[in-house]
Amino acid sequence: MHDISTREDVTMLIDKFYTQVRSDDIIAKHFEHVDWPQHTPNIINFWCMILLGESGYSGQPLAHHLHLDLTRQDFDRWLFLFNKTVNENSSGSKAQEAIQRAASIAGVFQHRMSIL
């Protein structure tokens, strides 16, 4: 396994992760109405900005999630699947940064959505 170092690495990670999310018994229901062909490039751009310093993402991720009826268990499951996907497909400092950033983002979302 190698570290996350290219857009292709991020794309692979996001594709594998959201494949799991869409079939997960716990959190799939929150993502049933997502237009994946439209939304996936935005998610990839977001993570490329976060991990690789690329430009190309503009938006407010929290705003797109405020309408979801998420619980702490949903966030825990999202993080579990994200961490599992990262650990199964990459290793290194950027992989660990992805895991840390995901935890931070989940924490901010939960705080802003009053899910504590």
N, C-alpha and C positions, 0 to 999 in steps of 0.2 A: 504494500500500500504506500501511497505517497501523499504528500500534503496537498491542501487546496491552494493552488497557485495560478490557475487560469480561469477564464470565463467558462470554459468547457467543464472544468471541475465543479464549479458552482452549479452549472446547468444540470449535470449528472446528479448532484446532491439534491437539488430542488425537485427534479423529476422523480427520483426514487422516494424522497420523503413524502411528497404529496400523493404519490401512488398508494403509499401506506395509509395516509390520512383518509383518502377517499374510500378505503375499504375497512376502516377501523370501526368496530362496534360502538365505541364510546363517542368519538368526535366527528365521524363522517356526516352525521345529520346537520351539522353546522355549515357544511360546505356543499350541500346538495345543489344549490342554485348558483354556484360560482361558474362563470364563463371561463373555463380553464384555458382555452386557446388565447383569450385576451388577457387574462390575469397572470398567467405564468411568466411571460416576459417581464412584467412589472416586478414580480417577486425576485426573479433572477437579477434584474437591474439593482434592486434594493440590496441584495446580498453581495453583489459585485462592488457596490459602493462601500458597504460596511467592511468587507474583507480585503478587497483589492484596491480600494481607493479610486475606482472608476467613477466617472460622471455618467449621467444618463438616467438617473432616477430622480423624479420629482413627485412629490406627493406627501400625504400624511397618513401613514399606515394605521394609526389609531382610529382615525375617522372612519375608515373602511370596516372596522370591527365593532364599533359602538352599538350597532343594531343587533348584534348577536347576543343570545341569552347564554353566556358562558359562565361556568362555575370554576372554582379552584381545581376540581378534579379534571375538568376539560383542559385547563392549562397544564396540569401535571402530566396528563396523557400526551399533549402536544409536545412538551419538553422531552418526555420519555422517548417518543418516536423520533424526534429530531436528533437527540443524542445517540440513539441506537443507529440511525442512518449514518451520521457522521462517523461514529466509531467503526462501523462495518465497512466503510468505503474509503477512509482516509486516516492519516495519522500525521502529527506534527504540530507546529505552533499555530498555524492558521486553523487547523481542525479544532484545536483546543480553544482558540479565540472564537470560533463559530459557536461552540457550546456555551462559552461564557456570555457572548453577546445575546444569544437566544434566551438565556436565563434572565439577563438584564431587561431585555425587551418584554418578556413575559411579566416580570415584576412591575415594570412601568405600566403596562396595559392593565394588570390587575388593580393597581393602585388607582389609576385614572377611571377605571370602570367600577370602582368600589367593591372589588372582589378580594376580600382579605381573609 
